Amino acid sequence: MASGLICANWSQDDPTCGRVGKFACKYCLLVLYCGGGCQKAHWARHKSDCRKNPLLNPNWRPRWETENRAPAFMGGPRLQFFNYQKKYPWGNMPAFDLLNLSSNEGVDYGKDLNLLFAASGDIRNVIKTIASVPDEYRSPLKFYLNDRDGDVVGRNAIMLLLALTEDDPAVAAENIIHTWYSSFISEPLYDLLRGRIRGLVQDVCTKIEGKTSNATLGKTWTFGTRSLRLVLEKKQWLDLLASLELPPGLTTKRAQEIRRSVTLAPERVDFRERRYFAQQPGDRASAEYFRREGVLLPFGAPRSSFTIPNPTLFRNTDTWPLKDDADPVCGWRKTEILETSSGAATNDTYGKLYILLRGLLTRFHRRMESLDVTFQLLNVDAENLYDYVGQTSFDRIEVSNISDAGYLGMAKTMAYIGRLLKEPRENPHATLVALFLNAVDEIFDDDEKRKAIEYEMKEVFKYMTPQRPRGPYDAGIIVNDIATQQVRDVDKYFERYMKLHKFAEIAEYSGMEMKRQHTIIDPWSLRLTKKPHQKGAKEAFSTLLSSGHSGCERYVEWRYKRG
């Protein structure tokens, strides 16, 4: 329903239900009811997720501790390659506005803007950027999205086409949410995918029937002042077409079994419960429910119409492509999710995310309709981008974490992609944004940990009350160790990282410089900012610990030297 606040007992066949959820179950604060009658009628179905759910017990402990055994991530089998298919259809860093015009060119900037997402992953940063474009800005916007995973590119194209071909912002938002994050979708959405959207792709596939498998073809779809251009090899076009229809023989039951064999894998229980122990009871119950059901909706919303496996995720009858710890929450700022109103169901984290996304996607759709906006999607290795877009210079470039040493690294990123950035004479605010997810960890080795552990634990206990250990594998000690990342002297370690990887030399030969004052995103955008004595410090510490992020993630903004 429009507000998302629906009675958990609602059904079309029950005329007595008021439908709108006004009151929450007081024990779990996860589901809503229109009144006491519906709550009583629903109790038989709800109790297993409520009072009988051990995760809602504030004194819950992980199984490795209660069974007095070494957890798998310490002394047990290190299942390093569990379901390791290198598929990342969901982002793992919070979305941000790549333009931030008010702090750069100005909200009424009168020139065209070109943006390049060199290793885009999903479209969350594109959505956030367009939704944040000020009303005063009316010039053309061109978005270039590239990813080396053809399935990611295909899903991005599908979601953009869902937006571009739908007039109703609310309907577009709903369709994108479930194509993006839900493992099972409704029949109307499936009909839309294999009808209207598949028809657009089929036209291209028909034209390339006689071409070789590596033949490249670009197709542009135009919708008024908006357009989408997709450039793929023949094989990827055919894969995209196939992703709009279910694999033959895949039933709903089989799809759920495949998915749960990963999301609820018994051999990964210690990894899951380590994360859960760092969360509040309602948070972990909400997370477990999403792992079990796989549909992004408020906890109590009916899922009876979500019966069709999402064909963009289930590409065959044997495998679930995501890692077992893939989580939609990680692509969005946890504080923003928690601040989103879900009525009286204040513990419903995934319901809050659904409501947040619905509002954001509605704004995205409405803003896009009033803009002259072009999307171009590519599926090439990032180091080859210049060969495809070298004729264009960009006002913003976002390279994700391919600048990490384990990927391209900063030097190669600058050599291959940095030269695509506009020079100051064209736009003094032109910026390349690089992300370093692993830089601090690379420097903070075992020797450093031995030196810092005493200081860091003292800092942790300023935010968390120490508890007496319950045994050699006490869950509290393990989570406290994880929490040390949040109090780490990250500036010191990142300085060492920059010296090790010669950032000063990179700046010299590239003619670029690191911006002292960031104007797009804070350098340490997730770092804990409150001191222990400040109001709300312990809550902020707990929120970061539960988020799946560490606070060690570092952004660097680059620009060409001026003058």
Secondary structure as UniProt FT lines:
FT   TURN            2..3
FT   TURN            8..9
FT   TURN            12..13
FT   TURN            15..16
FT   STRAND          23..24
FT   TURN            26..28
FT   STRAND          32..33
FT   HELIX           36..46
FT   HELIX           47..49
FT   TURN            50..52
FT   HELIX           54..56
FT   TURN            58..59
FT   HELIX           63..66
FT   TURN            67..68
FT   TURN            72..75
FT   TURN            80..83
FT   HELIX           101..103
FT   TURN            104..105
FT   TURN            107..108
FT   STRAND          113..117
FT   TURN            118..119
FT   HELIX           124..131
FT   TURN            135..136
FT   STRAND          141..146
FT   HELIX           150..164
FT   HELIX           169..181
FT   STRAND          184..186
FT   HELIX           187..192
FT   HELIX           193..197
FT   HELIX           198..207
FT   TURN            208..210
FT   TURN            213..214
FT   STRAND          216..223
FT   TURN            224..225
FT   STRAND          226..233
FT   HELIX           234..242
FT   TURN            243..244
FT   TURN            248..249
FT   HELIX           252..263
FT   HELIX           266..268
FT   HELIX           269..277
FT   HELIX           281..293
FT   TURN            299..300
FT   TURN            304..305
FT   STRAND          306..309
FT   TURN            311..313
FT   TURN            324..325
FT   HELIX           328..331
FT   HELIX           334..339
FT   TURN            343..344
FT   TURN            346..347
FT   HELIX           349..369
FT   STRAND          373..378
FT   HELIX           382..384
FT   HELIX           385..389
FT   TURN            390..391
FT   STRAND          396..398
FT   TURN            400..403
FT   TURN            405..408
FT   HELIX           409..416
FT   HELIX           418..420
FT   TURN            424..426
FT   TURN            428..429
FT   STRAND          431..436
FT   HELIX           439..443
FT   HELIX           446..460
FT   TURN            461..463
FT   TURN            472..473
FT   HELIX           475..483
FT   HELIX           484..487
FT   HELIX           490..500
FT   TURN            501..502
FT   HELIX           503..510
FT   STRAND          512..514
FT   TURN            523..526
FT   TURN            532..533
FT   TURN            535..536
FT   HELIX           537..546
FT   TURN            547..548
FT   STRAND          554..560
//
